[in-house]
Amino acid sequence: MFKFLFNKKDNYQKQLEHFLGFKINNISFYKEAFTHSSQKANYNYQRLEFLGDAVLSLVIATYLFKKYPNLSEGELSKLRTKLVNKNILKEVAFKLHLDKWIKHQLKDSELEKSSIYCDIVESIIGAIYLDKGLLYAEEFIKNKILEQLEEVTEMEDTDYKSQILRLAQKYKWKIKYHIEDIQKDTNQQLFKVALFLNDEKISEGVYYNKKQAEQLASLDALKKLNIGG
């Protein structure tokens, strides 16, 4: 019986080490990093989140400073803000399936409204920093987060919905966005938004929030109309 319990704990650490890609020195840091305050434990991830936020900001700032030597301070700051915003970190959490590690007592409705997913990304960075040091935390950020950079830079300064609305005003079009479907599970909502031009559906967009789904529908419309995007 005691051997079984030991192997169960050991298996948890092995799975986490496989995910992280390195040997863990102190498993308690990671247990704390994945524990939400609703769990009513003697610890939660909030302090590690605070630390991880600072480490993430430092690593991202250093990366951008070296990669874009011609960008001004304001441009670098803007790009960093876009890269580490709540939506990006939430997507990172989903892609990494961090939800399977999180311990909480939140209802589904509370979970969706909370910032738990983006918080967890920062808290795990804090745990890695304390357990293994800055180089390991930096490697995790580069492998798991910076891959989102290309997507973010492509989205920079693009407001396709505004472009469509300006064209609608110019050509007297009637524009309407309509949510056609919301797919729900315990982790996220996926919005399917259709764009109607003069009561005719011309495009649609699908994303994890309504605003970005509208942007994608607008981009698709611009391409079909062959007037932008």
Secondary structure as the mmCIF struct_conf table of DSSP 4:
data_model
#
loop_
_struct_conf.conf_type_id
_struct_conf.id
_struct_conf.beg_label_comp_id
_struct_conf.beg_label_asym_id
_struct_conf.beg_label_seq_id
_struct_conf.end_label_comp_id
_struct_conf.end_label_asym_id
_struct_conf.end_label_seq_id
HELX_RH_AL_P HELX_RH_AL_P1 PHE A 2 LEU A 20
TURN_TY1_P TURN_TY1_P1 GLY A 21 GLY A 21
BEND BEND1 PHE A 22 PHE A 22
BEND BEND2 ASN A 25 ASN A 25
HELX_RH_AL_P HELX_RH_AL_P2 ILE A 27 ALA A 33
TURN_TY1_P TURN_TY1_P2 PHE A 34 PHE A 34
STRN STRN1 THR A 35 THR A 35
HELX_RH_3T_P HELX_RH_3T_P1 SER A 37 GLN A 39
BEND BEND3 ASN A 42 ASN A 42
TURN_TY1_P TURN_TY1_P3 TYR A 45 TYR A 45
HELX_RH_AL_P HELX_RH_AL_P3 GLN A 46 LYS A 67
TURN_TY1_P TURN_TY1_P4 PRO A 69 ASN A 70
BEND BEND4 LEU A 71 LEU A 71
HELX_RH_AL_P HELX_RH_AL_P4 GLU A 73 LEU A 83
TURN_TY1_P TURN_TY1_P5 VAL A 84 VAL A 84
BEND BEND5 ASN A 85 ASN A 85
HELX_RH_AL_P HELX_RH_AL_P5 LYS A 86 LYS A 95
TURN_TY1_P TURN_TY1_P6 LEU A 96 HIS A 97
HELX_RH_3T_P HELX_RH_3T_P2 LEU A 98 LYS A 100
TURN_TY1_P TURN_TY1_P7 TRP A 101 TRP A 101
STRN STRN2 LYS A 103 LYS A 103
HELX_RH_AL_P HELX_RH_AL_P6 ASP A 108 LYS A 113
BEND BEND6 SER A 114 SER A 114
HELX_RH_AL_P HELX_RH_AL_P7 ILE A 116 LYS A 132
HELX_RH_AL_P HELX_RH_AL_P8 LEU A 134 LYS A 144
TURN_TY1_P TURN_TY1_P8 ILE A 145 ILE A 145
HELX_RH_3T_P HELX_RH_3T_P3 LEU A 146 GLN A 148
HELX_RH_AL_P HELX_RH_AL_P9 LEU A 149 MET A 155
TURN_TY1_P TURN_TY1_P9 GLU A 156 ASP A 157
HELX_RH_AL_P HELX_RH_AL_P10 TYR A 160 TYR A 171
TURN_TY1_P TURN_TY1_P10 LYS A 172 LYS A 172
STRN STRN3 ILE A 175 LYS A 184
BEND BEND7 THR A 186 ASN A 187
STRN STRN4 GLN A 189 LEU A 197
TURN_TY1_P TURN_TY1_P11 ASN A 198 ASP A 199
STRN STRN5 GLU A 200 TYR A 207
BEND BEND8 TYR A 208 ASN A 209
HELX_RH_AL_P HELX_RH_AL_P11 LYS A 210 LEU A 225
TURN_TY1_P TURN_TY1_P12 ASN A 226 ASN A 226
BEND BEND9 ILE A 227 ILE A 227
#
